[in-house]
Amino acid sequence: MKSLAIKNLKGKPVRTVILVLLSALLTFTVFGGSMIVSSLNTGLGSLENRLGADIMVVPYEATTQKKFENIVLQGATGYFYMDNKRAEQVAATEGIGQISSQYFLASTSASCCDVAVQIIGFDPETDFTITPWINKSYGEKLKKYDVVVGNELNAFVGDKIKFFGVECSVAAKLERTGTGFDTAVFTNTETIKELINTSVIKKMNAVGDVDPEQAVSCLMINVAEGYTPEQVVNDINLHVKKVKAIRSEELISGVSQSLDGVCSVIGILIIAVWLLGLVILILAFTMSVNERKKEFAVLRVIGASRGRLAGIVLKEAFFSCLLGSAVGTVLGLLIIIPFNGLIEQLLNLPFLLPDVKTIAGYALGALVLSVISGAAAAAISAFRVSRIDTGVILRGDN
């Protein structure tokens, strides 16, 4: 029976190719869509882990910048500063458990990059957001002029790169996050202050005569036990002028809503394509059976049971859908994995591929669903084959 089903598929190459392509489309849609949704969710989780603070405090005027959220959330190029007096006022607010300052600086050129690079400075003594991430790749203390580069930058451990004419050494390369931080550069307070000062001296800093010893870009805060982020945010915004305290959840909510919208659209497309493909498969198998009624009638005459005829149709569906599913899965892998960076740029959302085990699970699930869908579509035709009237068909009356 197996060999007969395979011979039938080989004997009708056009019909077989159509069935394989339809199955490949079903699998590619389900697998590709599931991978994109999973990667978006993984990217959002990575973004939440990267932010790692309950509250962020920035200069009030910074929130008026169009790309403010992209600067603080995804490492887009840009910078702003507030003086240390306001930072000290914020630090004195009741309910703060942890607080650490960060510095932003955009480099318009660097030997490692073809595009602008965001440089982020942090205080190793107080930091609780960047350090845990860096420690996964580099467990030592950063020295002056040491930098840690994002995963997508064309720079590697031991390389020398220059920012504003200051030569720095790449101490480590970070794991991919699926966010703009993959093209950012991180360094300690000592180095970032040197770079900011140099950018001011060379008149390459748009802010003007900022003194890095008297300013910070933002403050990352975790609230103390017994307090809520809302309480601390309200207290800071009420009592400290010219700054804006923002809950991290508020920053991420916009990204989360965009992600939900994209995922909903993808889900609808998956269902629509799957239903359309299923209908076309049903029509394809129905047309195939109608064309082969005499062939099945002859098989009945020579002793094939009704069940064996139905089995031939189901096995043909199984083999063609199995091949098509394999093609669709491979096609999905070849498009999504190598071009995940481009997909991230097109969607403008955090995009991080899941682990190998999860990818394998999605691939297997899409393959099984496609094969089952093909078998279900063929089952209708298989039932009709098992009920054909041999005498009527052979007399040519159908």
URUR-V395516 format. One record per run of one state. SS is the DSSP state (H for helix, E for strand, L for the rest). FROM is the first residue (numbers start at 0). TO is the last residue. Records with the same first field share a line. If there is no record, write none. Layout:
BEGIN
SS = FROM-TO ; FROM-TO
END
This chain:
BEGIN
L = 0-0 ; 11-11 ; 51-53 ; 64-66 ; 74-80 ; 91-94 ; 107-108 ; 110-111 ; 113-115 ; 122-129 ; 135-144 ; 149-158 ; 163-164 ; 173-178 ; 201-210 ; 216-216 ; 223-227 ; 239-241 ; 291-291 ; 301-304 ; 336-338 ; 347-354 ; 385-388 ; 394-397
H = 1-10 ; 12-50 ; 59-63 ; 67-73 ; 83-90 ; 130-134 ; 179-182 ; 188-200 ; 211-213 ; 228-238 ; 247-290 ; 292-300 ; 305-335 ; 339-346 ; 355-384 ; 389-393
E = 54-58 ; 81-82 ; 95-106 ; 109-109 ; 112-112 ; 116-121 ; 145-148 ; 159-162 ; 165-172 ; 183-187 ; 214-215 ; 217-222 ; 242-246
END
